[in-house]
Amino acid sequence: AVRAQTELGSVSRAPRLAIARKFPAQEELTTVVGIDWQVGRTGALTPVARLEPVFVGGVTVSNATLHNIDELRRKDVRAGDTVVVRRAGDVIPEVVQVVLERRPAGTVAPELPEVCPVCGTPVSKPEEEAVARCTASPMICFAQRSEALKHFASRKAMDIEGLGAKLIEQLAQERVTRPAAFFGLTVDELLGFERMGEKSAANVVAAIEASKQTTLPRFLFALGIRDVGERTAEQLAEHFGTIEALAAADTEALEAVEDVGPVVAGRVAEFFANEEMQAVVEDLIAAGVTWPDIEAPDPAETADSPFADKTVVLTGALSQMTRDQAGAIVKRLGGKVTGSVSKKTDFLIAGEKAGSKLSKAQNLEIEVLDEDTFIAMIPPSLVDS
């Protein structure tokens, strides 16, 4: 099977031996009850069609995103319309099209709100962007604040177990206006919230305390800087090493970071120049959030390292360490870890259930290392650390 897979090769998104053909998505008709505007973490206004509940692809659908004002106008969806609905990728509900012959008389095309539907602050939509945004800060707009706090506590950010969306929404209304306020919560305070018993409250407080020990990439990602995802946060952290150095960097210095262009550099510089955001960072550090220093590669370790100046991709499940730990070891030994296989990749470290990255690496004749081979190539002290 492996030989056949290698001979068949891959197309851009999948190995030819393992392509799944899907049945067409199930589609149903329903009526648009109304169109609301949701406000996200970055202030983006998203139109959402409220639907007469309809059973589609195994679930009952009552809401469907319309993405942005341009998409709303393109599909010309109006309250009262009969629409075709499906679940895109069998997951996300979407309005496919309007059944125009069933459109009632007197329907009106919805317009972009002039002010935020949550806080009443003016809405801005630059000509070059598809997204319209509330111009208020998260400290003023409850919707932005609530979504920002959810992002801060999420698994890939500060990873505060037990802080679910509903609890965060309640806290954002009454007690938590900035992320640092999470770290002052007590068991007694949490007991006043819905479905929060003493044990649950104690677990949440313990999880909040444990989350203080984090990493600089996670901390940067948790701050919710616009256009800064996990990978960019990691690259910024590795390049500057400290939050102080990053905060002091100008756009030219930021653009020197790999994969950071003028737009992202501008977003980062703007964030750290904003006094409110400076206060958010300072309050978190004062609350005890901390992380280990980012270690530069040790010349003594990288001198004879097979990974020095090499580009490495990891895929599949490793049994003796996580992929994050393996990636950290590669970096410590002078290597560079990327997320996709290309002609510039030197090694692919493949664990169990490796997928299309393995096929692509084989097609490009990139050296593939299994976990045991990888471990044999690194100092034993790093395996145990």
C-alpha positions in Angstrom: 0.0 0.0 0.0 2.8 2.4 0.8 4.5 1.6 -2.5 1.3 2.2 -4.4 0.7 5.5 -2.5 4.2 6.6 -3.5 3.7 5.7 -7.1 0.3 7.4 -7.4 1.6 10.6 -5.7 -0.5 13.5 -4.5 -2.6 16.3 -5.9 -2.3 19.7 -4.2 -4.5 18.8 -1.3 -4.5 15.1 -0.8 -2.7 11.8 -1.7 -4.4 10.1 -4.7 -4.6 6.8 -2.9 -6.8 8.3 -0.1 -9.2 10.8 -1.7 -12.7 10.6 -0.3 -15.6 11.5 -2.6 -18.5 13.1 -0.8 -22.2 13.0 -1.6 -23.6 16.4 -2.4 -24.6 18.4 0.7 -28.2 18.0 1.6 -30.2 21.2 0.9 -33.5 22.3 2.3 -35.9 25.3 1.9 -36.7 27.6 4.8 -37.8 31.2 5.5 -35.6 34.1 6.7 -37.2 35.5 9.8 -34.8 38.4 10.1 -31.2 39.5 9.6 -29.1 40.5 12.7 -25.6 41.8 13.0 -23.1 40.1 15.3 -20.0 41.9 16.6 -16.8 39.9 17.0 -13.6 40.2 18.9 -12.0 42.6 16.5 -15.2 44.7 16.1 -16.1 43.0 12.8 -19.8 43.1 12.0 -21.2 39.9 10.6 -24.7 39.6 9.2 -26.5 36.5 10.4 -29.8 35.2 8.9 -32.3 34.0 11.5 -34.2 31.1 10.0 -37.3 29.2 10.6 -35.8 26.1 12.1 -35.1 23.4 9.4 -33.6 19.9 9.7 -30.5 19.8 7.4 -27.8 17.2 7.3 -28.7 15.6 10.6 -29.1 18.9 12.7 -31.7 21.6 13.1 -30.5 24.8 11.6 -31.9 28.2 12.8 -29.0 30.6 12.0 -26.7 31.0 9.0 -23.8 33.4 8.6 -23.8 35.8 5.6 -20.2 36.7 6.2 -20.1 40.4 5.3 -22.1 43.2 3.7 -20.7 42.5 0.2 -21.8 38.8 0.4 -25.2 39.8 1.8 -25.7 42.2 -1.2 -24.4 39.6 -3.7 -26.9 37.0 -2.5 -29.6 39.6 -1.9 -31.0 38.0 1.1 -33.9 39.7 2.8 -36.2 39.1 5.7 -39.2 37.1 4.5 -37.3 35.4 1.7 -37.5 31.7 1.0 -33.9 30.4 0.8 -32.0 27.2 0.1 -29.9 26.2 3.1 -27.2 23.6 3.4 -24.3 22.9 5.8 -21.0 23.8 4.0 -18.6 20.9 4.4 -21.4 19.2 6.3 -20.6 21.6 9.2 -21.3 25.3 8.8 -24.9 26.3 7.9 -25.0 28.6 4.9 -27.6 30.3 2.7 -27.0 29.0 -0.9 -29.4 31.2 -2.7 -32.7 33.0 -2.5 -35.8 31.6 -4.3 -36.8 34.8 -6.0 -40.1 33.6 -7.3 -41.2 33.1 -3.7 -40.1 36.6 -2.5 -43.1 38.4 -0.8 -44.0 41.9 -2.0 -42.5 44.8 0.0 -39.3 43.2 1.2 -36.4 45.6 1.8 -32.7 45.0 1.3 -30.9 45.3 4.6 -28.2 48.0 5.0 -25.0 48.1 6.9 -25.7 49.7 10.3 -24.2 53.2 10.8 -23.5 52.4 14.5 -22.6 49.3 16.4 -25.7 47.4 17.4 -24.2 46.6 20.8 -22.6 49.9 22.0 -23.8 52.5 19.5 -20.3 53.6 18.4 -20.0 54.5 14.7 -19.2 51.7 12.2 -16.3 52.0 9.7 -15.8 50.2 6.5 -12.7 51.1 4.5 -13.1 50.8 0.7 -10.3 48.2 0.4 -11.8 45.9 3.1 -14.8 43.6 2.9 -15.4 43.8 6.7 -17.1 46.6 8.5 -16.1 47.2 12.1 -17.2 48.9 15.3 -14.7 51.7 16.0 -15.0 51.4 19.8 -12.3 49.7 21.9 -13.1 46.4 23.7 -13.3 48.4 26.9 -16.3 50.2 25.6 -18.0 47.6 23.4 -19.4 44.7 25.4 -19.5 42.3 22.4 -15.8 42.9 21.6 -14.9 42.6 25.3 -16.8 39.4 25.7 -15.3 37.8 22.6 -11.8 39.0 23.5 -12.1 37.4 27.0 -13.3 34.1 25.4 -10.2 34.2 23.1 -7.9 35.0 26.0 -9.1 32.0 28.0 -9.3 29.6 25.0 -7.3 26.4 24.7 -4.7 27.7 22.3 -4.2 30.9 24.2 -4.1 30.9 28.1 -5.9 27.5 28.2 -8.1 28.3 31.3 -10.1 25.1 31.8 -13.6 25.6 33.1 -14.0 29.1 31.8 -16.7 28.4 29.3 -18.4 30.9 26.9 -21.5 31.4 29.0 -19.6 32.0 32.2 -17.3 34.5 30.5 -20.3 36.4 29.2 -21.7 36.6 32.7 -18.4 37.7 34.1 -17.9 40.3 31.4 -21.2 41.9 32.4 -20.6 42.1 36.1 -17.0 41.6 37.2 -14.4 41.1 34.4 -13.7 44.0 32.1 -10.0 43.3 31.4 -8.2 39.9 31.2 -6.2 40.6 34.3 -9.5 40.6 36.3 -9.7 36.8 35.8 -6.8 36.4 38.2 -8.6 38.2 41.0 -11.6 36.0 41.0 -12.5 34.0 44.2 -14.5 30.9 44.8 -17.1 33.0 46.7 -17.6 35.3 43.7 -18.0 32.5 41.3 -20.6 30.8 43.5 -23.1 33.5 42.5 -23.1 32.4 38.9 -25.4 30.0 37.1 -24.5 26.2 37.5 -21.5 27.0 39.6 -21.1 24.9 42.8 -18.3 25.1 45.3 -16.3 22.3 43.6 -16.7 23.8 40.1 -15.8 27.2 41.4 -12.7 25.9 43.1 -11.6 24.1 40.0 -12.0 27.2 37.9 -10.0 29.3 40.4 -7.3 26.6 40.4 -7.2 26.5 36.5 -6.9 30.3 36.4 -4.0 30.2 38.8 -2.3 27.4 36.8 -2.6 29.4 33.6 -0.3 32.1 35.0 2.6 29.9 33.9 2.5 30.2 30.2 4.8 30.9 27.2 5.5 34.1 25.4 3.9 32.8 22.1 0.8 31.8 23.9 0.6 35.1 25.8 1.0 37.1 22.6 -1.7 35.0 20.9 -4.0 35.5 23.9 -3.7 39.3 23.6 -5.8 39.0 20.5 -3.7 41.4 18.3 -5.6 41.7 15.0 -4.1 39.4 12.3 -1.7 37.7 14.7 -2.4 34.0 14.8 -0.6 31.2 16.6 2.2 30.9 14.1 2.8 34.7 13.9 2.8 35.0 17.6 5.5 32.2 17.8 7.6 34.0 15.2 7.4 37.3 16.9 8.3 35.7 20.3 11.3 33.9 18.9 12.6 36.9 17.0 12.4 39.5 19.8 12.7 37.1 22.8 11.0 39.5 25.3 7.7 41.4 25.5 9.7 44.6 26.1 11.7 44.2 22.9 8.6 43.5 20.9 6.7 46.4 22.4 9.6 48.8 21.5 9.9 47.6 17.9 8.9 49.9 15.0 7.3 48.6 11.9 10.6 48.3 10.1 12.0 46.0 12.8 8.7 44.0 12.8 8.8 43.5 9.1 12.2 41.8 9.6 10.4 38.9 11.2 9.7 36.0 8.8 6.3 36.1 7.2 5.4 39.5 8.8 4.5 42.0 6.2 3.5 45.7 6.4 -0.1 45.0 7.4 0.7 42.7 10.4 3.7 44.9 11.4 1.3 47.9 11.5 -1.2 46.0 13.6 1.4 45.0 16.1 3.0 48.4 16.3 -0.5 50.0 16.7 -1.4 47.6 19.5 1.7 48.3 21.6 1.4 52.1 21.0 -2.1 52.1 22.4 -2.1 53.2 26.0 -5.2 51.0 26.8 -3.5 47.9 25.4 -0.2 48.8 27.2 -2.2 48.8 30.5 -3.8 45.4 29.6 -0.3 43.9 29.2 1.1 45.6 32.4 -1.9 44.5 34.5 -1.5 40.9 33.4 2.2 40.9 34.3 1.4 42.5 37.6 -1.2 39.8 38.2 1.5 37.2 38.0 1.4 36.0 34.5 4.9 34.8 33.6 6.7 32.7 31.1 10.2 31.2 30.7 12.8 33.0 28.8 13.2 32.0 25.2 16.5 30.3 24.9 18.7 31.0 21.9 20.3 28.0 20.3 23.3 26.9 22.3 26.4 27.0 20.0 27.8 24.0 21.8 24.6 22.0 21.0 24.2 23.2 17.5 27.8 22.8 16.4 27.4 19.1 15.4 23.6 19.1 15.2 22.0 17.5 12.2 19.2 20.1 12.4 21.4 23.2 12.4 20.1 25.6 9.7 17.7 22.9 8.5 14.0 23.3 7.9 11.8 20.7 9.6 8.1 19.8 9.4 6.3 17.6 12.0 3.3 15.4 11.3 1.4 12.6 13.0 1.3 11.6 16.7 4.5 11.1 18.6 4.5 8.7 21.6 7.5 9.9 23.7 6.8 13.7 23.5 4.3 16.1 22.0 4.9 17.7 18.6 5.4 21.1 20.3 8.1 19.5 22.5 9.8 18.0 19.4 9.6 21.3 17.6 11.2 23.1 20.6 14.1 20.6 20.5 14.6 21.1 16.8 14.7 24.9 17.4 17.1 24.5 20.3 19.4 22.5 18.0 19.5 25.4 15.5 16.7 24.2 13.2 13.6 25.9 11.9 10.1 24.4 12.2 7.5 25.1 9.6 3.9 23.9 9.1 3.9 22.8 5.5 6.1 20.6 3.3 7.9 22.3 0.4 11.0 21.9 -1.7 12.8 23.9 1.0 12.0 21.3 3.7 15.0 19.2 4.8 13.4 16.7 7.2 9.9 15.5 7.9 9.4 14.0 11.3 6.5 11.6 11.0 4.6 10.0 13.9 1.6 7.7 13.8 -1.2 8.4 11.4 0.9 10.8 9.3 -1.3 12.1 6.5 -0.8 14.1 3.3 2.4 15.8 4.5 4.1 12.4 4.5 2.9 11.7 0.9 4.1 15.1 -0.3 7.5 14.7 1.4 7.9 11.3 -0.3 7.0 12.7 -3.7 9.5 15.5 -3.2 12.1 12.9 -2.0 12.5 14.7 1.4 14.2 12.7 4.1 11.5 11.2 6.5 12.4 10.5 10.1 10.3 8.3 12.3 10.2 9.0 16.0 12.9 6.6 17.0 15.3 7.9 14.4 14.6 11.5 15.5 15.3 10.6 19.1 18.5 8.9 18.2 19.7 12.1 16.4 19.3 14.3 19.5 21.2 14.5 22.8 19.6 12.2 25.5 19.4 15.1 27.9 16.9 16.9 25.6 14.6 13.8 25.5 14.3 13.8 29.3 14.0 17.6 29.7 
